[in-house]
Structure formats: C-alpha cells, structure tokens
Amino acid sequence: GLHVDLSIDGCSDSDGEKMYSLDGEELWFADFINHRGVEPQPSFIDHVSYVEGAYEGAVANQQVCRSNLKTIREAMKDIPLEN
C-alpha cells in the first residue's frame, strides 16, 4: 500500500526543529538541547535507524535556516503590510 513520509525542518531565532515520520509515527527527531538524534520507536517494531551524521546534518540545516530567515526579514522590512 501507500505510505505517507514526512520531513519537517523549521527554525526561529531561539529554537529549531528537524523531524522524520512515516504514516503519522515519529521515527527520528533532533534533540538540540541534549545534542543528539532521538529514535522514539516502540520496542515491538522493527527498529528503523538513521545514518550516522543525521544529527550533525540537522545542526547544519539549522544554521542555513537561520541565515535564510535573516535574509528574508531584511528583504521584507520595507514592504508595506496590505489588508
């Protein structure tokens, strides 16, 4: 059958998110507070592991995200708000 595969990346000035899920179940997320990747899968399933370096990649993507956020803010600062 068909499956729904999802990856979420997001950032703000003070926080960030990187998460992978399959069929609505979280498979992996970056724990930026404890500096590690977490695989919150129950013990009764065949465990899915992500490649070594997934957390480091998530950290690098957060830097890119924050840089893009800064660029977008600067580009939009003079655009008037419309009703």
Secondary structure, DSSP 8 states (H G I E B T S, - for coil): ----EEEEEEE-SS-EEEEEEETTEEEEEEETTTTEEE----TTS------TTHHHHHHHHHHHHHHHHHHHHHHHTTS----
